[in-house]
Amino acid sequence: MLDLLIIGAGPAGISAAFEAKRAGLDYLVVEKHLIGSTIYKYPIGLTVFSTVDELELVAGTLNPAREKPTREELLSYYTRFVLENDLNIHTEEEVIKVEKLGEGHFGTTTTKGVYEARAVLFAIGAMDHVRRLNVPGEDLPKVHHLFRETYPYVRKNAMVIGGGNSAGEAALFLAQEGANAILAIFRDDWENNDPKQGCIKYWVKQPLEEELSKDCLNVFFLKRVIEIREKDIVLEGEDGERRVFPNDVLFVLIGADAELGLLKELGVSTRKGKYGEVPEYDEETFETNVSGVYVVGHFTNARHIAGAITVPRKIIPQIAAKMNGS
Ligand SMILES: Cc1cc2nc3c(=O)[nH]c(=O)nc-3n(C[C@H](O)[C@H](O)[C@H](O)COP(=O)(O)OP(=O)(O)OC[C@H]3O[C@@H](n4cnc5c(N)ncnc54)[C@H](O)[C@@H]3O)c2cc1C
């Protein structure tokens, strides 16, 4: 019987594994894709917005070439950290069921086996369900819900729909590298410069405005998307007028939601949060209403990598102390 089964090997799961090892717990991380798979899915060559101290697992160990790391530097850092610290992580193994068998006794079924543990920590992120527009044509092959890179779209009519930083960054990549780029966005999102909200960060917005002034980018203030067709797309503008834009490729980047099914089946309560449905948990211990079930990372209020890393530093020693009866 393991002490702790951790689900997910993003920054939160890696931090939890490191702390569990330090606390002398018998732990295992089960990850359905790769170490840091959310970061793996970032656009190629992206420079992340967080500072080094917010991203590193041990102070002074992340040394990017410039002030902030790229996707590749960050992915390499987390992967090497796991290897160098010999953390016990199974990749390409998905957790499909977690059952409470008794107090301090959980059964976890994965695509490769069955494990028993005294406690379970969900570090599953919030990227499982990309949000969709639910309009006709969204299943056409030219429509993507993830942006990876710009080069296939040079000189093509590319549109990005979305109001957050990911949409802004995709529009910038496309505009800078020679696509005929349009960012379709609600005016409120474009004009919202509050860094605490999920809007476009100022260091993305400024170069976007530069691309606008050079006519390398268009911004269209959107009311709603009417229809996506093979060669064009029909939008309704904020003035209520319908416009048809020639279109070769469309990126719908309007966010993603966590998969909370496993938690709900266990009896964990959820509530509606600012960014979608979130599990209920104790703000101090991160334990849910089902004792022995903990949550950390992107689908809690500690949404960014800094929180995903620091919360396990606090709660894993507490979990270890509880297990040791002290
Ligand atoms: C383009 C982009 C840029 C970003 N830039 C930044 C930034 O600069 N700074 C910042 O702080 N944040 C940034 N974020 C957000 C950041 O990626 C998340 O905050 C961070 O990944 C959260 O870490 P996590 O460990 O909680 O979740 P994740 O990194 O999403 O890890 C969760 C892991 O759980 C796995 N998993 C899920 N379900 C199961 C299951 N049933 N069985 C097994 N494994 C499972 C997933 O495969 C995944 O690997 C960015 C996000 C995007 C999309």
PDBQT file of the ligand as one rigid body, heavy atoms in Angstrom, charges set to zero:
ROOT
HETATM    1  C1  LIG A 401       0.026  28.808 -23.692  1.00  0.00    +0.000 C 
HETATM    2  C2  LIG A 401       0.062  28.833 -22.192  1.00  0.00    +0.000 A 
HETATM    3  C3  LIG A 401       1.017  29.591 -21.527  1.00  0.00    +0.000 A 
HETATM    4  C4  LIG A 401       1.072  29.613 -20.134  1.00  0.00    +0.000 A 
HETATM    5  N1  LIG A 401       2.018  30.350 -19.520  1.00  0.00    +0.000 NA
HETATM    6  C5  LIG A 401       2.093  30.354 -18.169  1.00  0.00    +0.000 A 
HETATM    7  C6  LIG A 401       3.077  31.099 -17.475  1.00  0.00    +0.000 A 
HETATM    8  O1  LIG A 401       3.915  31.795 -18.048  1.00  0.00    +0.000 OA
HETATM    9  N2  LIG A 401       3.069  31.073 -16.119  1.00  0.00    +0.000 N 
HETATM   10  C7  LIG A 401       2.146  30.344 -15.400  1.00  0.00    +0.000 A 
HETATM   11  O2  LIG A 401       2.195  30.362 -14.175  1.00  0.00    +0.000 OA
HETATM   12  N3  LIG A 401       1.212  29.635 -16.042  1.00  0.00    +0.000 NA
HETATM   13  C8  LIG A 401       1.154  29.606 -17.386  1.00  0.00    +0.000 A 
HETATM   14  N4  LIG A 401       0.184  28.871 -18.015  1.00  0.00    +0.000 N 
HETATM   15  C9  LIG A 401      -0.706  28.038 -17.178  1.00  0.00    +0.000 C 
HETATM   16  C10 LIG A 401       0.101  26.813 -16.650  1.00  0.00    +0.000 C 
HETATM   17  O3  LIG A 401       0.427  25.981 -17.738  1.00  0.00    +0.000 OA
HETATM   18  C11 LIG A 401      -0.670  26.078 -15.590  1.00  0.00    +0.000 C 
HETATM   19  O4  LIG A 401      -0.930  26.959 -14.521  1.00  0.00    +0.000 OA
HETATM   20  C12 LIG A 401       0.168  24.909 -15.055  1.00  0.00    +0.000 C 
HETATM   21  O5  LIG A 401       0.427  23.965 -16.082  1.00  0.00    +0.000 OA
HETATM   22  C13 LIG A 401      -0.565  24.275 -13.913  1.00  0.00    +0.000 C 
HETATM   23  O6  LIG A 401       0.142  23.154 -13.463  1.00  0.00    +0.000 OA
HETATM   24  P1  LIG A 401      -0.646  21.881 -12.927  1.00  0.00    +0.000 P 
HETATM   25  O7  LIG A 401       0.414  20.907 -12.518  1.00  0.00    +0.000 OA
HETATM   26  O8  LIG A 401      -1.667  22.286 -11.954  1.00  0.00    +0.000 OA
HETATM   27  O9  LIG A 401      -1.470  21.338 -14.191  1.00  0.00    +0.000 OA
HETATM   28  P2  LIG A 401      -0.931  20.768 -15.576  1.00  0.00    +0.000 P 
HETATM   29  O10 LIG A 401       0.404  21.322 -15.887  1.00  0.00    +0.000 OA
HETATM   30  O11 LIG A 401      -2.026  20.942 -16.536  1.00  0.00    +0.000 OA
HETATM   31  O12 LIG A 401      -0.709  19.227 -15.250  1.00  0.00    +0.000 OA
HETATM   32  C14 LIG A 401      -1.786  18.336 -15.051  1.00  0.00    +0.000 C 
HETATM   33  C15 LIG A 401      -1.357  16.969 -15.532  1.00  0.00    +0.000 C 
HETATM   34  O13 LIG A 401      -2.323  15.993 -15.118  1.00  0.00    +0.000 OA
HETATM   35  C16 LIG A 401      -2.445  15.016 -16.134  1.00  0.00    +0.000 C 
HETATM   36  N5  LIG A 401      -3.713  14.327 -15.945  1.00  0.00    +0.000 N 
HETATM   37  C17 LIG A 401      -4.967  14.856 -16.001  1.00  0.00    +0.000 A 
HETATM   38  N6  LIG A 401      -5.898  13.894 -15.778  1.00  0.00    +0.000 NA
HETATM   39  C18 LIG A 401      -5.219  12.737 -15.566  1.00  0.00    +0.000 A 
HETATM   40  C19 LIG A 401      -5.623  11.389 -15.312  1.00  0.00    +0.000 A 
HETATM   41  N7  LIG A 401      -6.922  11.044 -15.198  1.00  0.00    +0.000 N 
HETATM   42  N8  LIG A 401      -4.670  10.438 -15.167  1.00  0.00    +0.000 NA
HETATM   43  C20 LIG A 401      -3.351  10.774 -15.269  1.00  0.00    +0.000 A 
HETATM   44  N9  LIG A 401      -2.911  12.032 -15.532  1.00  0.00    +0.000 NA
HETATM   45  C21 LIG A 401      -3.826  13.004 -15.671  1.00  0.00    +0.000 A 
HETATM   46  C22 LIG A 401      -2.354  15.849 -17.413  1.00  0.00    +0.000 C 
HETATM   47  O14 LIG A 401      -1.983  15.054 -18.512  1.00  0.00    +0.000 OA
HETATM   48  C23 LIG A 401      -1.289  16.888 -17.050  1.00  0.00    +0.000 C 
HETATM   49  O15 LIG A 401       0.008  16.508 -17.446  1.00  0.00    +0.000 OA
HETATM   50  C24 LIG A 401       0.124  28.848 -19.395  1.00  0.00    +0.000 A 
HETATM   51  C25 LIG A 401      -0.837  28.074 -20.060  1.00  0.00    +0.000 A 
HETATM   52  C26 LIG A 401      -0.882  28.063 -21.446  1.00  0.00    +0.000 A 
HETATM   53  C27 LIG A 401      -1.911  27.210 -22.129  1.00  0.00    +0.000 C 
ENDROOT
TORSDOF 0
